Amino acid sequence: MSSLRVLRTFLAVAAEGSFTAAAQQVALTQAAVGLQMRSLEADLQRTLFIRRGKLVTLSEQGRALVPMATQILAMYEQARHGAPGDMPLAGTVQFGSVVSALSQLVRATLALKQRHPAVDLHIVSGKSNQLIAQVENRELDAAVVVHNPAVNRPSLVWTPLYAEPMVLLAPASAAVATPRLMIERHPFIRFDRTEHTGELVERTLRRLRAKPAPFLELNSIEAIVELVREGFGVALLPNLAQRSWEAEPLLRALPVPAATETRAIALVQLRTAARAEIIGAVGQQFLAALDFGGKPS
């Protein structure tokens, strides 16, 4: 089915961040990938990608298509091989997750466990780089991590889950101005620049042409949010799925329209993963548990 092949190619581009890397994953030429994506955009009558040379990032409409495309392909695979609900699953699977996605993964695994009691699921949390290394070393079967498109390892398979646009987080008491002015007027709390999330923050600062005053640099989103909540400064952070910073009385979460950086969250596993059917079922349950009708994802 050509339409399904195009959706698989779309998800590969979304995961890899370039037509060249996606071409290797789906066994096509770069030109063929580009043609498929232009055809998909024409069919849907919307722009799915923002192109910057050889790199591509998803537009807002492209991000919205990721969960739908993933679910369409999952339903097709279920039709071919039988739905997980029709065939009991069994076995032990070790999962990892970044802290910000941990609650969603726990909900997904509990929901799957209710339908398949013989499945034994174990979850640990950690940083993305650490979790990816554990998947490669077979210490974990799969992990929900921040996907850096620059990480191109043929042994790994990435399934996009959702994307989080960058927002400016400020205390509710702060006077609203442009993101650049707010960053330069208030102490700026940075995310660790050695992590991919920190790289996204730095790229957003460059796009805004903002020069923040040095203050603090931390590697915990939760710690940064708490400091902003207490009025110690402002921060650029990915707008975490299933969080409601906009509704918090002590916080302001302001969009950054001049910056198009997003943090991609993906499920990573080895191509030769022994428990692929269970990993896939958890991934489908993860997507089903997300409220894509709410805040941008």
Buried (B, 14 or more C-beta within 10 A) or exposed (E): EEEEEBBBBBBBBBBBBBBBBBBBBBEBEBEBBBBBBEEBBEEEEBEBBBBEEEBBBBBBBBBBBBBEBBBBBBEBBBEEEEEBEEEEBEBEBBBBBBEBBBEBBBBBBEBBBEEBEEBEBEBBBBBBBBBBBBBBEEEBBBBBBBBBBEBBEEEBBBBBBBBBBBBBBBBEEBEEBBBBEBBBBBBBBBBBEEBBBBBBBBBBBEBBEBEBEEBBBBBEBEEBBEBBBEBBBBBBBBBBBBBEBEEBEEBBBBBBEEBBBBBBBBBBBBEEBEBBBBBBBBBBBBBBBBEBEEBBB
